[in-house]
């Protein structure tokens, strides 16, 4: 898995990024990073679904599984592309008044996603776990977690 994680990786480490992409079964980023990737690739930067589909079909060395591309978009649906096919996963709404700090939302999403993958859950459940973690972290100041996150059910 590779998390594009920050626009500067795409802008300043393009060749290095492209050298590791063939090894990536999963590619994750947010909408801003996806737009930068699309633009740098010569694709339409305002067509994130097209970018996800294209990225999912780039050359990949491990042919035992298809590449899964995941673009988070805040409150907008999470875009998932596998073999060029797009699936949208709606995000459960959160009242704006509950949002305190969006720092760490992407990392929290990836943490929930990875927990689901490690537990061998279906992809839809993994996406839900990622969205859940992101929704919790944006409701607190800084990167922290509750003692017992008891309202998520696998």
C-alpha positions as a printed NumPy array, in Angstrom:
array([[  0.   ,   0.   ,   0.   ],
       [  1.093,   3.525,  -0.713],
       [ -0.525,   6.61 ,   0.759],
       [  0.283,   9.609,  -1.422],
       [ -0.174,  11.561,   1.814],
       [  0.98 ,  14.995,   0.663],
       [  1.012,  17.006,  -2.531],
       [  4.75 ,  17.638,  -2.351],
       [  5.406,  13.921,  -2.875],
       [  3.646,  14.118,  -6.227],
       [  5.185,  17.473,  -7.137],
       [  8.802,  16.875,  -6.153],
       [  9.266,  13.092,  -6.069],
       [  7.357,  12.135,  -9.23 ],
       [  9.98 ,   9.761, -10.634],
       [ 10.486,   7.995,  -7.306],
       [  6.718,   7.704,  -6.843],
       [  6.299,   6.17 , -10.284],
       [  9.112,   3.721,  -9.579],
       [  7.194,   2.234,  -6.613],
       [  3.642,   2.37 ,  -7.996],
       [  4.014,  -0.941,  -9.876],
       [  4.429,  -2.621,  -6.475],
       [  1.315,  -1.055,  -4.93 ],
       [ -1.808,  -3.179,  -4.479],
       [ -3.518,  -0.206,  -2.786],
       [ -3.106,   3.518,  -3.483],
       [ -4.804,   5.97 ,  -1.127],
       [ -5.015,   9.773,  -1.14 ],
       [ -7.401,  12.673,  -0.714],
       [ -9.061,  14.712,  -3.436],
       [ -6.349,  17.391,  -3.566],
       [ -3.576,  14.818,  -3.95 ],
       [ -5.646,  12.966,  -6.557],
       [ -6.07 ,  16.17 ,  -8.599],
       [ -2.315,  16.804,  -8.456],
       [ -1.628,  13.216,  -9.534],
       [ -4.068,  13.567, -12.428],
       [ -2.551,  16.854, -13.568],
       [  1.01 ,  15.507, -13.358],
       [ -0.112,  12.42 , -15.338],
       [ -1.67 ,  14.552, -18.074],
       [ -5.21 ,  13.549, -17.106],
       [ -8.105,  15.904, -16.33 ],
       [ -7.539,  17.133, -12.786],
       [-11.258,  17.785, -12.27 ],
       [-12.229,  14.187, -13.153],
       [-11.282,  12.311,  -9.987],
       [-13.241,   9.221, -10.952],
       [-11.392,   9.102, -14.26 ],
       [ -8.088,   9.582, -12.452],
       [ -8.907,   6.732, -10.055],
       [ -9.872,   4.458, -12.947],
       [ -6.689,   5.321, -14.858],
       [ -4.489,   4.877, -11.788],
       [ -6.054,   1.489, -11.061],
       [ -5.029,   0.347, -14.545],
       [ -1.407,   1.511, -14.486],
       [  1.133,  -1.321, -14.801],
       [  1.379,  -3.524, -11.724],
       [  3.91 ,  -6.264, -11.034],
       [  1.848,  -8.493,  -8.725],
       [ -0.814,  -9.994, -10.96 ],
       [ -2.401, -12.014,  -8.13 ],
       [ -4.725,  -9.122,  -7.294],
       [ -5.981,  -5.989,  -8.973],
       [ -4.869,  -2.589,  -7.729],
       [ -7.383,  -0.801,  -5.502],
       [ -7.334,   3.001,  -5.671],
       [ -9.089,   4.93 ,  -2.919],
       [ -9.693,   8.688,  -2.977],
       [-11.235,  10.298,   0.09 ],
       [-13.113,  13.553,  -0.384],
       [-14.095,  14.789,   3.054],
       [-17.886,  14.767,   3.255],
       [-18.216,  13.672,  -0.384],
       [-18.314,   9.956,  -1.279],
       [-15.099,   7.969,  -1.14 ],
       [-14.075,   6.949,  -4.661],
       [-12.804,   3.395,  -5.121],
       [-11.472,   2.079,  -8.425],
       [-10.564,  -1.52 ,  -9.176],
       [ -9.693,  -2.59 , -12.699],
       [-11.048,   0.721, -13.989],
       [-14.454,   0.212, -12.344],
       [-15.662,   2.924,  -9.959],
       [-17.64 ,   2.423,  -6.765],
       [-18.71 ,   5.351,  -4.581],
       [-19.036,   4.918,  -0.818],
       [-21.179,   7.649,   0.776],
       [-19.865,   9.286,   3.931],
       [-22.189,   9.498,   6.915],
       [-22.901,  13.182,   7.539],
       [-21.57 ,  14.921,  10.62 ],
       [-23.085,  18.145,  11.879],
       [-20.644,  20.969,  11.067],
       [-20.787,  22.129,  14.659],
       [-19.098,  18.874,  15.743],
       [-16.061,  19.326,  13.492],
       [-13.166,  20.62 ,  15.58 ],
       [ -9.954,  19.822,  13.676],
       [ -9.525,  18.011,  10.342],
       [ -5.821,  17.316,  10.888],
       [ -5.24 ,  13.576,  10.948],
       [ -8.439,  12.646,   9.117],
       [ -6.576,  11.023,   6.223],
       [ -4.198,   9.108,   8.466],
       [ -7.122,   7.969,  10.598],
       [ -8.965,   6.816,   7.482],
       [ -5.952,   4.753,   6.437],
       [ -5.663,   3.304,   9.958],
       [ -9.266,   2.113,   9.901],
       [ -8.88 ,   0.811,   6.359],
       [ -5.762,  -1.149,   7.299],
       [ -7.416,  -2.562,  10.419],
       [-10.215,  -3.905,   8.259],
       [ -7.817,  -5.323,   5.688],
       [ -5.732,  -6.977,   8.433],
       [ -8.931,  -8.515,   9.825],
       [ -9.736,  -9.833,   6.311],
       [-12.989,  -7.874,   6.125],
       [-14.741,  -7.108,   2.815],
       [-13.594,  -3.89 ,   1.162],
       [-16.9  ,  -2.109,   1.878],
       [-16.396,  -2.789,   5.595],
       [-12.77 ,  -1.616,   5.395],
       [-13.902,   1.651,   3.783],
       [-16.579,   2.056,   6.476],
       [-13.953,   1.495,   9.182],
       [-11.733,   4.148,   7.6  ],
       [-14.588,   6.607,   7.344],
       [-15.538,   5.893,  10.954],
       [-12.013,   6.602,  12.211],
       [-11.796,   9.809,  10.188],
       [-15.198,  10.935,  11.482],
       [-14.033,  10.466,  15.075],
       [-10.686,  12.252,  14.754],
       [-12.226,  15.397,  13.261],
       [-14.398,  15.783,  16.356],
       [-11.432,  16.274,  18.706],
       [ -8.483,  18.633,  18.907],
       [ -5.29 ,  17.026,  17.609],
       [ -4.541,  13.379,  16.956],
       [ -6.085,  11.355,  19.762],
       [ -8.502,   8.506,  20.167],
       [-11.101,   7.445,  22.695],
       [-10.273,   4.782,  25.247],
       [-12.947,   2.529,  23.806],
       [-14.319,   3.248,  20.326],
       [-17.442,   1.226,  21.03 ],
       [-19.865,   2.484,  18.415],
       [-18.288,   0.847,  15.328],
       [-19.425,  -2.661,  14.496],
       [-17.588,  -4.862,  12.045]])
